Amino acid sequence: MMTATIDRHEGGLGLEAAGGARPGATCSVLEDDGAVGRIAGPWRELLAASGTDEPMMSPTWAASWWEVFGGTEGRALRVGVVRDGGRLVGIAPFVARTHWYGGALPFRRVELVGTGEGPEDEVCSEYVGVIAERGAEARVAEAVAEALVRGQFDAWDEVYLPGMNAGTPMPEALASSLRRRGIDVEITTEGEAAVAVLEPTWEAWLAALPARHRYAVTRSLRDFDRWAEGTGRVDVVATEAELPRATEALVELHESRWRGSAVAHGAFRSARFRAFHEILMPRLLAKGALDLSLLSAFGAPVGVLYAIRWGRRVAYYQSGRRTDLPDAVRPGMVLHAHAIQRAIAAGCQEYDLLGGSARFKRTLSQSTRTLVRLRAVRPGLLETTRRLATVELRRARTAWDSLRRTLGSGHEAKPEPDDHDEPR
């Protein structure tokens, strides 16, 4: 049986297995707030050696998130470090806290760093999960599952891991390892992420699109140039001195897009969301990973696009645009087209639009990735109560919706607009 030790106080990586033996992969758990920074170097090396080298699994993302959300709502950092024969092969960036179902039923939860915020603060971390050296996923899953079952990440009623890439080995490997230890596990599809597969040249990429999608892109560029009358330009932030102006434009244009909406509010309205990106963006810029572009016309910003360059991929994260432009002027599509051109010029293979089903994502992409959520729970009265309460709540909501339709109350939520420039 695999063993796991807890490193609570000594500041090391807690690598010694119980009894001094090293029977396969072992997991230690770091609990101090400085854990991410202390192992950032090995973390980055492991990520590069994994099959899941994603920006939102990086120590840069994790440390920035913890600086804002650490300690809130009772969160406690629990970073699992998995070694096999003394060599680092896995990292499980977890957080322990209490989650309240329906505001009344407390579940002790272990979840991923970068997840679990309330809807108003959510940073939408995607492609996250347990990191493993390529080929070591099963061994890492076994060690992490053993540490979880032994309570070494903390006492828990459920393990809740959203935003995982279904196309990678870890979700099923971790689920299988937990099931072998008597834990109930379900993997649920959360949605799909749209992916633009890039060609060696811009012309080749356009040619690979369906005709109507190619027309939408080229027409957007042509219509914008005609409207801008030669004043249009795209500036990409290259220095920290340029960052404040572009960030201010992003926040203002994104918030104006949602101002007065009956459906949702802009992400930057949340002080925590905004603080997270104020910390993260300069760090990404310093690492050459920030792709923040500003589209202007007639000397004023009309759109901003926030993306992350990572290896041979670019991931679109957020955007903002003016809403008082003519219908034919599509600053969002123009910015994406320029971002794709930059990605192709840099030799990138993908332009990842991440999760969501807005029309512009379908226009630009030729492929998708499935995002899944893993939930593991200890069988017992608490979970039975939650399931019964969930069923009753669903029935009550269905009955209420039916009553509102019958009475013609007119308070149904408006459908999300199908907008070619819809922000993420």
C-alpha positions as CSV (number, residue, x, y, z in Angstrom):
1,M,0.0,0.0,0.0
2,M,1.2,3.5,-0.8
3,T,1.9,5.8,2.1
4,A,1.7,9.6,2.4
5,T,3.2,11.9,4.9
6,I,2.3,15.4,5.9
7,D,4.8,18.3,5.9
8,R,3.1,20.8,8.2
9,H,5.9,22.8,9.9
10,E,9.4,22.1,8.5
11,G,9.3,24.1,5.3
12,G,10.6,21.2,3.2
13,L,8.8,19.0,0.6
14,G,8.0,16.3,3.1
15,L,9.5,13.5,1.0
16,E,10.1,10.7,3.5
17,A,7.6,7.8,3.3
18,A,6.5,6.3,6.6
19,G,9.2,4.0,8.1
20,G,11.8,5.4,5.7
21,A,10.6,3.1,2.8
22,R,9.8,4.3,-0.7
23,P,7.1,1.9,-2.0
24,G,6.3,3.6,-5.3
25,A,4.9,7.1,-5.5
26,T,4.3,8.9,-2.2
27,C,2.4,12.1,-1.5
28,S,3.2,14.8,1.1
29,V,1.0,17.8,1.7
30,L,2.2,21.4,2.1
31,E,-0.1,23.6,4.1
32,D,1.6,27.0,4.5
33,D,0.5,30.1,2.5
34,G,4.0,30.3,0.9
35,A,3.9,26.8,-0.5
36,V,3.2,27.7,-4.1
37,G,6.0,30.2,-4.3
38,R,8.5,27.9,-2.6
39,I,8.1,25.1,-5.1
40,A,7.3,27.4,-8.1
41,G,10.5,26.3,-9.9
42,P,10.0,22.6,-9.7
43,W,6.2,23.1,-10.4
44,R,7.0,24.9,-13.7
45,E,9.5,22.1,-14.7
46,L,6.9,19.5,-13.9
47,L,4.2,21.3,-15.9
48,A,6.5,21.5,-18.9
49,A,7.1,17.7,-18.6
50,S,3.4,16.9,-18.3
51,G,0.8,16.4,-20.9
52,T,-1.3,19.2,-19.5
53,D,0.9,22.3,-19.7
54,E,-1.8,25.0,-19.2
55,P,-1.5,28.6,-18.0
56,M,-4.2,28.0,-15.4
57,M,-2.3,25.1,-13.9
58,S,0.8,27.2,-13.5
59,P,2.3,28.5,-10.2
60,T,1.9,32.0,-11.6
61,W,-1.9,31.6,-11.9
62,A,-2.2,29.7,-8.6
63,A,-0.1,32.1,-6.5
64,S,-2.0,35.1,-7.9
65,W,-5.3,33.5,-7.1
66,W,-4.2,32.6,-3.6
67,E,-3.1,36.1,-2.9
68,V,-6.7,37.3,-3.5
69,F,-8.8,34.3,-2.4
70,G,-6.6,32.7,0.2
71,G,-8.2,32.5,3.6
72,T,-11.6,33.8,2.3
73,E,-14.6,31.6,3.2
74,G,-12.3,29.5,5.4
75,R,-10.0,28.4,2.6
76,A,-6.9,26.6,3.6
77,L,-4.1,25.8,1.1
78,R,-3.3,22.1,0.7
79,V,-0.6,21.4,-2.0
80,G,0.1,17.7,-2.6
81,V,3.6,16.9,-3.7
82,V,4.0,13.4,-5.3
83,R,7.5,11.8,-5.6
84,D,8.5,8.5,-7.0
85,G,12.0,7.3,-6.0
86,G,12.8,10.8,-4.8
87,R,11.8,12.4,-8.1
88,L,8.9,14.9,-8.4
89,V,6.2,13.4,-10.6
90,G,3.0,15.1,-9.5
91,I,1.4,18.1,-7.8
92,A,-2.1,18.3,-6.5
93,P,-2.9,22.0,-6.0
94,F,-5.9,21.7,-3.6
95,V,-7.8,23.9,-1.2
96,A,-9.8,22.8,1.8
97,R,-13.0,24.6,3.0
98,T,-16.6,24.2,3.9
99,H,-19.2,24.5,1.1
100,W,-22.8,25.1,2.1
101,Y,-25.4,23.4,-0.1
102,G,-28.5,25.6,-0.2
103,G,-27.0,27.7,2.5
104,A,-27.9,25.1,5.1
105,L,-26.1,21.8,4.5
106,P,-22.3,22.0,5.2
107,F,-19.9,19.8,3.2
108,R,-16.2,19.7,4.1
109,R,-14.7,20.0,0.6
110,V,-11.4,19.6,-1.1
111,E,-11.2,21.5,-4.4
112,L,-8.7,22.9,-6.8
113,V,-6.8,26.1,-6.4
114,G,-8.4,28.6,-8.8
115,T,-11.9,27.3,-8.4
116,G,-14.8,27.5,-6.0
117,E,-15.5,31.2,-6.0
118,G,-19.0,32.6,-5.9
119,P,-20.6,33.5,-9.3
120,E,-19.8,37.2,-8.8
121,D,-16.1,36.5,-8.3
122,E,-15.5,33.5,-10.6
123,V,-12.2,33.6,-12.6
124,C,-13.3,30.7,-14.8
125,S,-10.1,28.5,-14.5
126,E,-10.2,25.9,-17.2
127,Y,-8.0,22.8,-18.1
128,V,-7.1,22.6,-14.4
129,G,-6.5,19.5,-12.2
130,V,-3.8,17.3,-10.8
131,I,-0.5,17.7,-12.6
132,A,1.5,14.6,-13.5
133,E,4.6,13.9,-15.5
134,R,3.7,12.5,-18.8
135,G,3.3,8.7,-18.4
136,A,3.1,8.9,-14.6
137,E,-0.6,9.8,-14.4
138,A,-1.8,6.5,-13.0
139,R,0.9,6.5,-10.3
140,V,0.2,10.1,-9.3
141,A,-3.5,9.4,-9.2
142,E,-2.9,6.5,-6.9
143,A,-0.8,8.5,-4.5
144,V,-3.2,11.4,-4.4
145,A,-6.2,9.2,-3.9
146,E,-4.4,7.4,-1.0
147,A,-3.6,10.7,0.6
148,L,-7.1,11.9,0.2
149,V,-8.6,8.8,1.8
150,R,-6.2,9.0,4.7
151,G,-7.4,12.6,5.3
152,Q,-4.0,14.1,4.7
153,F,-5.4,17.0,2.6
154,D,-7.9,17.5,5.5
155,A,-11.1,15.8,6.6
156,W,-13.6,16.0,3.8
157,D,-17.1,15.0,2.7
158,E,-16.5,15.6,-1.0
159,V,-13.8,16.2,-3.5
160,Y,-14.9,18.7,-6.1
161,L,-12.7,19.2,-9.2
162,P,-14.3,21.3,-12.0
163,G,-12.8,22.5,-15.3
164,M,-10.8,19.4,-16.1
165,N,-9.9,18.5,-19.7
166,A,-11.7,15.2,-20.5
167,G,-9.2,14.5,-23.2
168,T,-6.4,14.0,-20.6
169,P,-5.8,10.8,-18.6
170,M,-6.1,12.3,-15.1
171,P,-9.9,12.6,-14.6
172,E,-10.5,8.9,-15.2
173,A,-7.3,7.8,-13.5
174,L,-8.2,9.7,-10.3
175,A,-11.8,8.5,-10.4
176,S,-10.6,4.9,-10.8
177,S,-8.1,5.2,-7.9
178,L,-10.8,6.7,-5.6
179,R,-13.4,4.1,-6.5
180,R,-10.9,1.3,-5.7
181,R,-10.9,2.8,-2.2
182,G,-14.6,2.7,-1.8
183,I,-15.4,6.3,-2.7
184,D,-18.3,7.2,-4.9
185,V,-17.2,9.2,-7.9
186,E,-19.0,10.8,-10.8
187,I,-17.6,12.7,-13.8
188,T,-20.0,15.1,-15.3
189,T,-19.7,17.1,-18.6
190,E,-19.6,20.8,-17.9
191,G,-19.4,22.1,-21.5
192,E,-17.1,22.5,-24.4
193,A,-14.2,24.7,-25.3
194,A,-13.8,26.0,-28.8
195,V,-10.4,25.6,-30.5
196,A,-9.1,27.2,-33.7
197,V,-6.5,24.8,-35.2
198,L,-4.0,27.1,-36.9
199,E,-2.2,26.6,-40.3
200,P,1.3,27.8,-41.2
201,T,-0.1,31.0,-42.8
202,W,-3.0,33.3,-42.3
203,E,-4.2,32.6,-45.9
204,A,-4.1,28.8,-45.3
205,W,-6.0,29.2,-42.1
206,L,-8.7,31.3,-43.8
207,A,-9.0,28.7,-46.6
208,A,-9.5,25.9,-44.1
209,L,-12.6,27.6,-42.6
210,P,-16.1,26.9,-43.9
211,A,-17.0,29.4,-46.6
212,R,-19.6,31.3,-44.5
213,H,-17.2,31.5,-41.6
214,R,-14.4,32.7,-43.8
215,Y,-16.7,35.4,-45.2
216,A,-17.6,36.5,-41.7
217,V,-14.0,37.1,-40.8
218,T,-12.9,38.8,-44.0
219,R,-16.0,41.0,-44.1
220,S,-15.5,42.1,-40.5
221,L,-12.0,43.2,-41.3
222,R,-13.1,45.0,-44.5
223,D,-16.1,46.7,-42.9
224,F,-14.0,47.9,-40.0
225,D,-11.4,49.4,-42.2
226,R,-14.0,51.1,-44.3
227,W,-15.7,52.6,-41.2
228,A,-12.4,53.7,-39.5
229,E,-11.3,55.6,-42.7
230,G,-7.7,54.8,-42.2
231,T,-7.5,55.5,-38.5
232,G,-7.8,52.0,-37.3
233,R,-4.8,50.4,-35.5
234,V,-4.1,47.5,-33.2
235,D,-1.5,48.0,-30.3
236,V,-0.2,45.1,-28.3
237,V,1.0,45.8,-24.8
238,A,4.8,45.2,-24.7
239,T,5.9,47.0,-21.6
240,E,4.6,47.5,-18.1
241,A,4.2,51.2,-18.8
242,E,1.7,50.4,-21.5
243,L,-0.3,48.1,-19.2
244,P,-2.4,50.6,-17.2
245,R,-4.0,52.3,-20.2
246,A,-4.9,49.0,-21.9
247,T,-6.2,47.5,-18.6
248,E,-8.4,50.6,-17.9
249,A,-9.8,50.3,-21.4
250,L,-10.5,46.6,-21.0
251,V,-12.4,47.2,-17.7
252,E,-14.4,50.2,-19.1
253,L,-15.4,48.6,-22.4
254,H,-16.2,45.2,-20.8
255,E,-18.3,46.7,-18.1
256,S,-20.1,49.0,-20.6
257,R,-21.0,45.9,-22.7
258,W,-23.0,44.5,-19.7
259,R,-24.2,47.7,-18.1
260,G,-28.0,47.5,-17.7
261,S,-28.2,43.9,-18.8
262,A,-31.0,41.9,-17.2
263,V,-29.0,38.7,-17.8
264,A,-25.6,39.2,-16.2
265,H,-23.1,41.8,-15.1
266,G,-19.5,42.5,-16.2
267,A,-16.8,40.3,-14.6
268,F,-14.8,43.3,-13.5
269,R,-17.6,44.6,-11.2
270,S,-16.2,42.1,-8.7
271,A,-13.4,43.7,-6.6
272,R,-11.8,40.2,-6.2
273,F,-11.9,39.4,-9.9
274,R,-10.3,42.7,-10.7
275,A,-7.7,42.4,-8.0
276,F,-6.7,38.9,-9.2
277,H,-6.0,40.2,-12.7
278,E,-4.2,43.3,-11.4
279,I,-1.8,40.9,-9.8
280,L,-1.7,38.3,-12.7
281,M,-1.4,40.5,-15.8
282,P,2.0,42.1,-14.9
283,R,3.4,38.6,-14.0
284,L,2.2,37.2,-17.4
285,L,3.7,40.2,-19.1
286,A,7.1,39.7,-17.4
287,K,7.1,36.1,-18.6
288,G,6.2,37.0,-22.2
289,A,2.8,35.3,-21.8
290,L,0.4,38.3,-21.9
291,D,-1.3,39.1,-25.2
292,L,-3.3,42.2,-24.5
293,S,-4.3,44.1,-27.6
294,L,-6.1,47.4,-28.0
295,L,-8.1,48.3,-31.1
296,S,-8.5,52.0,-31.8
297,A,-10.2,54.2,-34.4
298,F,-10.4,58.0,-34.7
299,G,-7.9,58.2,-31.8
300,A,-10.1,56.3,-29.2
301,P,-10.3,52.7,-28.0
302,V,-13.1,50.7,-29.5
303,G,-12.1,47.2,-28.3
304,V,-9.7,45.3,-26.1
305,L,-8.8,41.6,-26.1
306,Y,-7.0,39.8,-23.3
307,A,-5.3,36.5,-24.2
308,I,-2.5,34.3,-22.8
309,R,0.4,33.0,-24.9
310,W,1.5,29.6,-23.6
311,G,4.0,27.5,-25.5
312,R,2.6,27.0,-29.0
313,R,-0.9,28.0,-28.0
314,V,-2.8,31.2,-27.4
315,A,-5.8,31.2,-25.1
316,Y,-8.5,33.9,-25.3
317,Y,-9.6,35.0,-21.9
318,Q,-11.7,38.2,-21.9
319,S,-12.6,41.2,-24.0
320,G,-14.5,44.5,-24.1
321,R,-15.9,46.7,-26.9
322,R,-17.8,49.8,-27.5
323,T,-21.6,49.2,-27.9
324,D,-22.5,52.4,-29.8
325,L,-20.9,51.4,-33.2
326,P,-22.8,50.6,-36.4
327,D,-24.0,47.0,-36.6
328,A,-21.5,46.2,-39.4
329,V,-18.5,47.2,-37.2
330,R,-17.4,44.2,-35.2
331,P,-14.3,45.1,-33.1
332,G,-14.3,41.8,-31.3
333,M,-14.0,39.8,-34.5
334,V,-11.3,42.2,-35.8
335,L,-9.3,41.8,-32.6
336,H,-9.6,38.0,-32.8
337,A,-8.5,38.0,-36.4
338,H,-5.4,40.0,-35.5
339,A,-4.7,37.8,-32.5
340,I,-4.8,34.7,-34.7
341,Q,-2.5,36.4,-37.2
342,R,0.0,37.1,-34.4
343,A,-0.3,33.5,-33.2
344,I,0.4,32.1,-36.7
345,A,3.4,34.4,-37.1
346,A,4.8,33.1,-33.8
347,G,4.4,29.5,-34.9
348,C,1.5,28.6,-32.6
349,Q,-0.6,25.6,-33.5
350,E,-3.8,26.6,-31.6
351,Y,-6.0,29.6,-30.8
352,D,-8.1,28.3,-27.9
353,L,-11.3,30.2,-27.2
354,L,-12.0,28.3,-24.0
355,G,-15.5,27.5,-22.7
356,G,-18.7,29.1,-23.9
357,S,-21.0,28.9,-27.0
358,A,-21.1,32.4,-28.3
359,R,-21.4,32.7,-32.1
360,F,-18.0,34.2,-32.7
361,K,-16.4,31.1,-31.1
362,R,-18.2,28.8,-33.5
363,T,-17.2,31.0,-36.4
364,L,-13.5,30.9,-35.6
365,S,-13.1,27.3,-34.4
366,Q,-12.9,23.9,-36.1
367,S,-12.6,21.8,-33.0
368,T,-13.7,21.4,-29.4
369,R,-12.5,20.0,-26.1
370,T,-14.9,18.7,-23.5
371,L,-14.6,20.1,-20.0
372,V,-15.7,17.8,-17.1
373,R,-16.2,18.0,-13.3
374,L,-15.1,15.2,-11.0
375,R,-17.0,14.9,-7.8
376,A,-16.1,12.2,-5.2
377,V,-18.2,11.8,-2.0
378,R,-18.1,9.5,1.0
379,P,-21.3,7.4,1.1
380,G,-23.5,8.3,4.1
381,L,-26.4,10.2,5.5
382,L,-25.0,13.6,4.6
383,E,-24.9,12.8,0.9
384,T,-28.3,11.1,1.0
385,T,-29.7,14.3,2.5
386,R,-28.1,16.5,-0.1
387,R,-29.5,14.3,-2.9
388,L,-33.0,14.4,-1.5
389,A,-32.9,18.1,-0.9
390,T,-31.6,18.7,-4.5
391,V,-34.5,16.7,-5.9
392,E,-37.1,18.6,-3.9
393,L,-35.5,21.9,-4.8
394,R,-35.6,21.0,-8.5
395,R,-39.3,20.0,-8.2
396,A,-40.1,23.3,-6.5
397,R,-38.3,25.4,-9.1
398,T,-40.1,23.5,-11.9
399,A,-43.4,24.1,-10.2
400,W,-42.6,27.8,-9.7
401,D,-41.5,28.2,-13.4
402,S,-44.7,26.5,-14.5
403,L,-46.8,28.8,-12.3
404,R,-45.1,31.9,-13.7
405,R,-45.7,30.8,-17.2
406,T,-49.4,30.1,-16.5
407,L,-49.8,33.5,-14.8
408,G,-47.9,35.3,-17.6
409,S,-45.8,37.2,-15.0
410,G,-43.3,38.3,-17.6
411,H,-40.3,37.9,-15.2
412,E,-38.6,35.1,-17.1
413,A,-34.9,35.7,-17.7
414,K,-34.2,37.1,-21.1
415,P,-32.2,34.8,-23.3
416,E,-28.5,35.5,-23.7
417,P,-28.0,37.5,-27.0
418,D,-26.5,35.6,-29.8
419,D,-23.8,38.2,-30.4
420,H,-20.7,37.9,-32.6
421,D,-18.7,39.9,-30.1
422,E,-20.1,38.4,-27.0
423,P,-17.5,38.6,-24.2
424,R,-16.5,35.4,-22.4
